[in-house]
Amino acid sequence: MKSKLFSPIQIRGLTLKNRVVLSPMLTYEADHGFPTDWHLAHYGKFAVGGVGLVFVESTKVDPRGCTTPKDLGLWKDEFIAPLARITSFVKSRGSAIGIQLGHSGRKARNSLPWQGRLPLGPEQKGVDHDEEWELIGPSAIAASAKSSTPKEMTLSDIRAQIDMWGAATLRAHKAGFDVLEIHCAHGYLLHQFLSARANQRTDQYGGSMENRMRFTLETVEHVRALWPAQKPLFVRISAIDEAGWSIEESVVLCKRLKALGVDVIDCSAGGMAEYSIASGENRPGYGYQVPHAETVKRDAGILTMAVGLIIHADQAESILQNNQADLVAIGREMLHNPNWLMDAADKLNEEGIFDLVAENYGYWLEKRASTGFKRKTSTWLHGIDH
Ligand SMILES: Cc1cc2nc3c(=O)[nH]c(=O)nc-3n(C[C@H](O)[C@H](O)[C@H](O)COP(=O)(O)O)c2cc1C
């Protein structure tokens, strides 16, 4: 029987050929916000590997919102053509391509991860053309003891920001993206507005939960109005965070997002106080965020995408079989093995596993398989299996 993982799914006018999604991941290779050959090679390889939906990393709607000087941008029309080169290649291989739009707010302006991911000061020149790099946020509260204090956004800053998300949405459509995701997680700007810790405003954008949700809901409403009706809209949330945001509040938010025409909630967590990606010091179990996707799916009645330490084929399949999510997003495991799908299909006993990858590879791998040589053995050194 065909697995659920390898079954297509239709969302609005888009059919994904399987349920495997490349999770959005910053690659820190942009040049003043422009994609480079790196991005074509990087995203292209996952399409060649058969991923159903390839997400391009968090791409900023405003140069001030870049997490680092090497983030991708979508704040001006000049970005459309180089991004279109990537969407066109990915789609030519039968994969769909999405883009995550983001703004890091008070968490912008850092060095690269391998340079320590340190908050940079106001002397750091901006990403676009060495302009001043201003930090903005809902309130003048720094993200950490080491970070600079952001400027509290005025009401006209908020209006201008919503317009920037809208303009970036139109550019994403022109660049040929199939799916748009709004980054509302990991302690970045929209999440900062949701959080009673980061947002201590006394106007209509702060205080009650309704007021803290207002900026997100207005942004989503504006984006949905501009994003074509046949194209799916995703929102990534931190379903819970370290500053008291609860899964119950997420369910309330997601019901509202659904009413505004959001199709899929991408369920991540954290990032308000700590780094959001599970690593050595922060070591949860396999699929540690899957329960959030399950709760949101059940209680808000909306499609969900699960993410976080989903590594194994049978693990991914069981998430779908158990109705915990409708899509599985895979991040670092895909960096480890861009041909993860072929391996997963083999493990799930799918037919035609070599059809999953480009014929340039599949044709030869099929021939090799027909010879009966085994792959997973180290005995060749000893001449046993030849
Ligand atoms: C290098 C790197 C960059 C990331 N960049 C983003 C990003 O741009 N947007 C986002 O929402 N999450 C980002 N994440 C989080 C991933 O999308 C994913 O949620 C996280 O890595 C957990 O999934 P995994 O265990 O499959 O890697 C990033 C993670 C990594 C490792």
The ligand as an SDF file (V2000), in Angstrom:
LIG
                    3D

 31 33  0  0  0  0  0  0  0  0999 V2000
   20.5490   26.5660    9.9300 C   0  0  0  0  0  0  0  0  0  0  0  0
   19.1250   26.7330   10.3390 C   0  0  0  0  0  0  0  0  0  0  0  0
   18.4110   27.8420    9.8860 C   0  0  0  0  0  0  0  0  0  0  0  0
   17.0640   28.0130   10.2290 C   0  0  0  0  0  0  0  0  0  0  0  0
   16.3690   29.0670    9.7050 N   0  0  0  0  0  0  0  0  0  0  0  0
   15.0290   29.1500    9.9070 C   0  0  0  0  0  0  0  0  0  0  0  0
   14.2560   30.0930    9.2010 C   0  0  0  0  0  0  0  0  0  0  0  0
   14.7460   30.8120    8.3090 O   0  0  0  0  0  0  0  0  0  0  0  0
   12.9360   30.1640    9.4980 N   0  0  0  0  0  0  0  0  0  0  0  0
   12.3490   29.3310   10.4270 C   0  0  0  0  0  0  0  0  0  0  0  0
   11.1590   29.4410   10.6620 O   0  0  0  0  0  0  0  0  0  0  0  0
   13.0630   28.3850   11.0500 N   0  0  0  0  0  0  0  0  0  0  0  0
   14.3730   28.2570   10.7890 C   0  0  0  0  0  0  0  0  0  0  0  0
   15.0730   27.2370   11.3540 N   0  0  0  0  0  0  0  0  0  0  0  0
   14.3430   26.2070   12.1190 C   0  0  0  0  0  0  0  0  0  0  0  0
   13.9990   25.0200   11.1900 C   0  0  0  0  0  0  0  0  0  0  0  0
   13.0900   25.3870   10.1740 O   0  0  0  0  0  0  0  0  0  0  0  0
   13.3950   23.8500   11.9950 C   0  0  0  0  0  0  0  0  0  0  0  0
   12.1820   24.2910   12.5610 O   0  0  0  0  0  0  0  0  0  0  0  0
   14.3200   23.3560   13.0990 C   0  0  0  0  0  0  0  0  0  0  0  0
   15.6370   23.1760   12.6110 O   0  0  0  0  0  0  0  0  0  0  0  0
   13.8340   22.0250   13.6760 C   0  0  0  0  0  0  0  0  0  0  0  0
   13.6960   21.0630   12.6450 O   0  0  0  0  0  0  0  0  0  0  0  0
   14.8390   19.9190   12.3970 P   0  0  0  0  0  0  0  0  0  0  0  0
   15.0580   19.2120   13.7050 O   0  0  0  0  0  0  0  0  0  0  0  0
   14.2360   19.0350   11.3360 O   0  0  0  0  0  0  0  0  0  0  0  0
   16.0760   20.6180   11.9370 O   0  0  0  0  0  0  0  0  0  0  0  0
   16.4300   27.0610   11.0520 C   0  0  0  0  0  0  0  0  0  0  0  0
   17.1550   25.9630   11.5060 C   0  0  0  0  0  0  0  0  0  0  0  0
   18.4750   25.7860   11.1460 C   0  0  0  0  0  0  0  0  0  0  0  0
   19.2120   24.5620   11.6240 C   0  0  0  0  0  0  0  0  0  0  0  0
  1  2  1  0
  2  3  1  0
  2 30  2  0
  3  4  2  0
  4  5  1  0
  4 28  1  0
  5  6  2  0
  6  7  1  0
  6 13  1  0
  7  8  2  0
  7  9  1  0
  9 10  1  0
 10 11  2  0
 10 12  1  0
 12 13  2  0
 13 14  1  0
 14 15  1  0
 14 28  1  0
 15 16  1  0
 16 17  1  0
 16 18  1  0
 18 19  1  0
 18 20  1  0
 20 21  1  0
 20 22  1  0
 22 23  1  0
 23 24  1  0
 24 25  2  0
 24 26  1  0
 24 27  1  0
 28 29  2  0
 29 30  1  0
 30 31  1  0
M  END
$$$$
